[in-house]
Amino acid sequence: MGDTDSENELNEESSEQDVNELTKEPDEETGASEEETRARRQTFFRARKFSKSPVAAYQISPGSKWSPEEADEEIKKFLTRLAGDRDLVEATDPVKFAQENDLLLLFGPDEEEEFARLALRFPEETVKNWATLLSGGSRSEAFGPRSRAERRSEAAVASELQSAVFRRLMAAGIGVGVILVIFFGLKSLTGNTEEKVGLGLRFSEVSSVESIESNNSSYLNFFNPITEPALVAVADRIVAVQQGEGQLMERIKVDVPYASLPIKPGVLSATVFQYREGQIALVGPEDWVSGSCIMVSVTTSNLRPLDVLHYAGSETFCPSGIQGIEATPTCLGSSALILPIAIPQRSDPQKLPEGGVGWAEKVRFAIESPTAESGGWEVLSVRGTIEVPEGVENVVIPKFGGAPGDQLEIDLGMGSEGPITGSCIIE
């Protein structure tokens, strides 16, 4: 009797279309037998090897809206990466692919936030369909029908997708100041240092021959740097906050015309090297250096800054409120720039004024707009972050050698628009 009442309530709450769909579903053929499905689902849930989501920092190339077919292809790639090494039932349609492999069960807050960034390039119909799917819509694609009380509206889910992007941008724009306050507070309460965090950015060991040669004026025999691919990052995150007295969330802008930005997202890449000390190398399109204001900060994993510097090209200037000391280039060219930075090692950490020690785990770089204030912006920049991928312990910072006047050829691999190469002269 209780089952009949529940079924009646469900029929009253579901639309006629939902009931028709639910009636058809048992008759539809699936891509796997019952035995195969049972075996696959028995090993579906496993503890992650790493704390980060499989889709953490998912790479998304900037651009205009995708077509429905292109969006489906990108969604399929996202879902495949989310599934990891699980056994999968193939399906061309990403919705059916997600249903057949129970992938909606893997969507948590981190996954929804990364999917929200991907959704910025979806056509409107695709956004609407996936907002319905992820929320449960008029029926749950993973668990069967839900009651009205359990459903969330499509508009609420679409709003949450946008809010996830806003939260990420807000953290990037003002996170340093807020995190410093939290960091100091936790320090005073717990008295912990940073000795429990990861290995961080590490230099390679110095051989005895290199130690002798480093005492000479040329620092080492000349050789071009060989890039470590795991330490290459792209400036693709736009941070834009309008001036005003309103709430910060209302002043953060996601869609900013490229013409207003100091550089187009995705065209500038950076990595770290060693030459006497730490160095950050930035490579971009021809003549970008002379017209750019660059800010670099070396931080701990908690974004506590250890070294902050800035550099303005010969044809521009930096905003009056720019942070850090003015840097003198190690190597200067029209498409490549190398700046010296402090990269404290875990074996020789930097003492912090507030107590404890810290060492380099991230290098954050940004191209700041010198005309942001005149354009009505509080913050307007394009940023990126260099850090060691989680779970990788054998990555070290490569070195290069040379003397003033030598020309370096820098190759950071392939980017979205082709090879990332440039040259500069050691100062």
C-alpha positions in Angstrom: 0.0 0.0 0.0 2.8 2.4 0.9 4.5 1.7 -2.4 1.3 2.5 -4.3 0.9 5.8 -2.4 4.5 6.8 -3.2 4.1 6.0 -6.9 0.9 8.1 -7.0 2.7 11.1 -5.4 5.5 10.8 -7.9 3.0 10.7 -10.8 1.3 13.8 -9.5 4.6 15.7 -9.2 6.3 14.6 -12.5 5.3 16.2 -15.7 3.6 14.1 -18.5 6.9 14.2 -20.4 8.8 12.8 -17.5 6.4 9.9 -17.0 6.6 9.0 -20.7 10.4 9.1 -20.5 10.4 6.9 -17.4 8.1 4.4 -19.1 10.5 4.1 -22.1 13.7 3.8 -20.2 13.5 0.1 -19.1 12.9 -0.9 -22.8 16.0 0.8 -24.1 19.1 -1.3 -24.8 22.3 -0.6 -22.9 25.8 -1.0 -24.2 26.8 -3.6 -21.6 25.4 -6.8 -20.2 24.0 -7.0 -16.6 27.0 -9.0 -15.5 29.5 -6.5 -17.0 27.7 -3.6 -15.5 27.7 -5.3 -12.0 31.4 -6.1 -12.3 32.3 -2.5 -13.4 30.2 -0.9 -10.6 31.8 -3.2 -7.9 35.1 -1.3 -8.5 33.6 2.1 -9.2 34.4 3.8 -5.9 38.0 3.8 -4.9 40.1 6.1 -2.8 42.0 8.7 -4.8 45.7 8.5 -5.0 46.0 12.2 -4.6 43.9 14.8 -2.7 43.2 16.9 -5.8 40.3 16.2 -8.1 41.3 14.5 -11.4 40.0 17.6 -13.2 41.8 20.1 -11.0 43.1 23.1 -13.0 41.5 21.7 -16.1 43.1 23.4 -19.1 40.6 25.4 -21.2 41.7 27.5 -24.2 40.1 30.9 -24.3 37.9 31.9 -27.2 34.3 32.3 -28.5 31.3 30.0 -27.9 31.7 26.4 -29.2 29.2 24.9 -31.5 27.0 22.1 -29.9 29.2 19.4 -31.5 32.4 21.1 -30.3 30.9 21.5 -26.8 29.9 17.8 -26.7 33.5 16.8 -27.7 35.0 18.9 -24.9 32.5 17.6 -22.4 33.5 14.0 -23.4 37.2 14.8 -22.8 36.3 16.3 -19.4 34.3 13.3 -18.4 37.0 10.9 -19.5 39.6 12.6 -17.4 37.1 12.7 -14.5 36.7 8.9 -14.8 40.4 8.3 -14.4 41.3 4.6 -15.0 37.8 3.2 -14.5 36.4 0.8 -17.0 34.1 2.7 -19.3 31.2 1.9 -21.7 31.8 4.0 -24.8 29.0 6.3 -26.1 29.3 9.2 -28.5 26.7 11.4 -26.8 28.3 12.8 -23.6 25.0 12.7 -21.7 24.6 8.9 -22.4 28.3 8.5 -21.7 27.9 10.0 -18.3 24.7 8.0 -17.6 26.1 4.6 -18.7 29.2 5.0 -16.6 27.6 6.6 -13.5 30.0 9.6 -13.8 27.5 12.0 -12.3 28.3 10.4 -9.0 31.8 11.8 -9.2 30.7 15.5 -9.4 31.5 17.2 -6.1 32.2 21.0 -5.4 35.6 20.9 -7.1 34.4 19.1 -10.2 31.4 21.5 -10.5 33.7 24.5 -10.2 36.0 23.2 -13.0 32.9 22.3 -15.2 31.6 25.8 -14.6 34.7 27.3 -16.2 34.3 24.9 -19.1 30.6 25.9 -19.4 31.6 29.5 -20.2 32.2 28.4 -23.8 29.0 26.3 -24.1 26.2 27.3 -26.4 23.0 28.3 -24.4 21.2 25.1 -25.1 24.1 22.9 -23.9 24.4 25.0 -20.7 20.6 24.5 -20.1 20.8 20.8 -20.7 23.7 20.2 -18.4 22.4 22.5 -15.7 19.2 20.3 -15.7 21.3 17.1 -15.7 23.6 18.1 -12.8 20.8 19.5 -10.7 18.5 16.5 -11.1 16.0 18.6 -13.1 12.6 17.2 -13.4 14.1 13.7 -12.8 17.4 12.4 -11.7 19.5 11.0 -14.5 21.5 8.9 -12.0 19.1 7.8 -9.4 15.6 7.9 -10.9 12.7 10.2 -10.1 13.0 12.8 -7.3 10.2 14.6 -5.5 9.6 18.3 -6.1 11.1 19.1 -2.7 14.4 17.5 -3.8 14.7 19.3 -7.1 16.5 22.5 -7.8 15.6 24.9 -10.6 17.7 25.2 -13.8 18.1 28.9 -13.1 19.6 28.1 -9.6 22.1 25.7 -11.1 23.1 28.1 -13.9 23.6 30.8 -11.3 25.8 28.4 -9.2 27.9 27.7 -12.3 28.6 31.5 -12.7 29.1 31.9 -8.9 31.8 29.2 -9.0 33.8 31.3 -11.5 33.2 34.5 -9.5 34.6 32.8 -6.4 37.7 31.7 -8.3 38.3 35.2 -9.7 37.7 36.8 -6.3 40.2 34.5 -4.7 42.8 35.4 -7.4 42.3 39.1 -7.2 42.3 39.8 -3.4 43.3 36.4 -2.0 46.8 37.4 -1.0 45.7 40.0 1.5 42.9 37.9 3.0 45.0 34.7 3.2 47.8 36.7 5.0 45.4 37.6 7.7 44.2 34.0 8.1 47.7 32.7 7.9 48.9 35.0 10.8 45.9 34.1 12.8 46.5 30.4 12.5 50.2 30.8 13.2 49.4 32.5 16.5 46.9 29.8 17.5 48.8 26.7 16.4 52.4 27.7 16.4 52.9 25.5 13.3 55.5 26.1 10.7 55.4 25.2 7.0 57.6 22.1 7.5 54.6 19.7 7.0 53.9 20.8 3.4 55.4 19.5 0.2 58.9 19.5 -1.3 58.2 22.7 -3.2 60.3 24.1 -6.1 63.8 22.5 -6.0 67.1 23.3 -7.6 69.3 20.5 -9.0 72.3 19.5 -7.2 75.5 21.4 -7.9 78.5 19.3 -9.0 82.0 19.9 -7.9 83.0 21.1 -11.4 80.1 23.6 -11.4 81.0 24.8 -7.9 84.5 25.7 -9.2 83.3 27.3 -12.4 80.6 29.3 -10.5 83.4 31.3 -8.9 84.4 32.6 -12.3 82.7 35.6 -13.8 80.9 33.6 -16.5 79.1 31.4 -13.9 79.3 28.2 -16.0 80.2 27.4 -19.6 77.5 28.8 -21.9 74.5 26.6 -22.6 70.9 27.3 -23.4 68.3 26.3 -20.7 66.5 23.0 -21.2 62.9 23.5 -20.0 61.2 21.2 -17.5 57.6 20.7 -19.0 56.0 20.2 -15.6 57.1 23.7 -14.6 55.7 25.6 -17.6 52.5 27.7 -16.9 50.4 29.9 -19.1 48.9 33.3 -18.2 45.3 32.6 -19.0 43.4 33.7 -15.9 41.7 37.1 -16.2 41.3 39.1 -13.0 39.1 42.1 -13.5 37.5 44.2 -10.7 35.7 47.4 -11.4 36.1 50.5 -9.2 33.3 51.4 -6.9 31.8 51.1 -3.5 29.5 48.1 -4.2 30.0 44.5 -3.1 33.1 42.8 -4.6 31.0 40.0 -6.2 29.1 42.6 -8.1 32.2 44.4 -9.3 34.0 41.2 -10.6 33.7 40.9 -14.3 34.2 37.6 -16.2 33.7 38.8 -19.8 36.3 41.5 -20.5 37.0 42.6 -24.1 40.5 41.4 -25.1 41.2 45.0 -26.3 41.0 46.2 -22.7 43.4 43.6 -21.4 47.2 44.2 -21.1 47.8 41.0 -23.0 45.6 38.3 -24.7 45.0 35.3 -22.4 46.9 32.2 -23.4 49.7 33.8 -25.4 52.3 34.3 -22.6 54.0 31.3 -20.9 56.5 31.2 -18.1 58.9 28.8 -16.3 61.7 28.8 -13.8 65.4 28.3 -14.2 68.6 28.6 -12.2 71.4 31.0 -13.1 73.4 32.0 -10.0 70.1 32.2 -8.3 66.4 31.6 -9.1 65.1 33.1 -12.4 61.7 33.3 -14.0 61.6 33.2 -17.8 58.6 34.6 -19.7 58.1 34.0 -23.4 55.3 35.6 -25.5 54.6 37.2 -28.9 57.1 39.4 -30.6 57.5 42.9 -28.9 55.4 42.1 -25.9 58.2 42.9 -23.4 58.6 46.6 -24.2 54.9 47.3 -23.6 54.2 45.2 -20.5 54.2 45.7 -16.8 55.1 42.3 -15.1 54.6 41.4 -11.5 56.1 38.2 -10.0 55.6 36.8 -6.5 57.2 33.7 -5.0 55.0 32.2 -2.3 54.5 29.2 0.0 51.7 26.7 -0.6 49.5 29.0 1.5 50.3 32.0 -0.7 52.5 33.7 1.9 54.8 35.9 -0.3 58.5 35.4 0.1 59.7 37.6 -2.7 57.7 40.1 -4.8 59.1 42.1 -7.7 57.9 44.0 -10.8 59.4 45.2 -14.1 58.1 47.7 -16.7 59.1 47.5 -20.3 60.8 50.4 -22.1 57.6 51.7 -23.6 55.3 51.5 -20.7 55.0 51.9 -16.9 53.5 50.1 -13.9 50.5 51.3 -11.9 51.4 53.5 -8.9 50.2 50.8 -6.4 52.2 48.0 -7.9 53.8 45.7 -5.2 57.4 44.5 -4.8 60.8 45.9 -5.7 61.8 46.9 -9.2 63.8 44.2 -10.9 66.8 44.4 -13.2 66.5 41.8 -16.0 69.0 38.9 -16.2 68.2 38.4 -19.9 66.3 40.8 -22.1 64.8 40.4 -25.6 61.8 41.5 -27.6 59.9 38.2 -27.1 61.6 36.7 -24.0 62.4 38.1 -20.6 64.2 36.6 -17.6 64.0 38.2 -14.2 65.9 37.2 -11.0 63.8 35.9 -8.1 64.4 34.4 -4.7 63.4 30.7 -4.6 64.1 29.6 -1.0 64.7 25.8 -0.7 63.2 23.5 1.9 66.8 22.6 2.9 67.5 26.3 3.5 64.2 27.9 4.2 63.5 31.6 4.7 62.8 32.8 8.2 59.5 34.7 8.5 59.1 37.9 10.6 55.9 36.5 12.2 57.8 33.3 13.2 58.5 30.0 11.5 60.0 29.4 8.1 58.8 29.0 4.5 60.1 28.0 1.2 59.1 28.4 -2.4 56.2 26.3 -3.6 54.5 28.6 -6.2 55.6 31.3 -8.5 52.8 33.6 -9.5 53.2 36.0 -12.5 50.9 38.6 -13.9 50.7 41.2 -16.7 49.2 44.3 -15.1 47.4 47.0 -17.0 49.1 50.4 -16.5 45.9 52.2 -17.4 43.5 50.2 -15.2 42.5 53.1 -13.0 41.8 55.5 -15.9 39.6 52.8 -17.4 37.5 52.4 -14.3 39.2 49.3 -13.0 40.5 48.5 -9.6 42.3 45.4 -10.8 42.9 44.4 -14.5 45.4 41.7 -15.2 46.1 38.4 -16.8 47.8 35.9 -14.5 49.3 32.4 -14.2 50.9 30.2 -11.5 54.0 27.9 -11.7 54.0 25.0 -9.3 55.1 21.4 -9.0 52.2 19.0 -10.0 50.9 17.0 -7.1 52.4 13.6 -6.7 55.5 14.4 -8.7 58.6 14.4 -6.5 61.5 14.2 -9.1 61.0 17.6 -10.7 63.9 20.0 -10.3 64.5 23.5 -11.7 67.0 23.3 -14.6 69.9 25.7 -15.0 71.6 27.5 -17.8 75.0 29.2 -18.2 76.5 32.1 -20.0 78.2 35.5 -19.6 76.8 39.0 -20.3 76.3 39.5 -24.0 75.5 35.8 -24.7 72.3 35.2 -26.5 69.9 32.6 -25.0 67.4 30.6 -27.1 64.4 29.6 -24.9 62.0 26.9 -25.9 59.0 26.2 -23.7 57.4 23.6 -25.9 54.1 23.8 -27.8 51.2 26.2 -27.0 47.7 26.6 -28.3 49.0 28.8 -31.1 52.2 26.9 -31.9 55.8 26.7 -30.6 56.6 28.9 -27.6 60.1 30.2 -28.4 62.1 33.4 -27.9 65.6 34.7 -27.5 67.2 37.3 -25.2 70.7 38.7 -24.4 72.2 38.1 -21.0 72.6 41.5 -19.3 
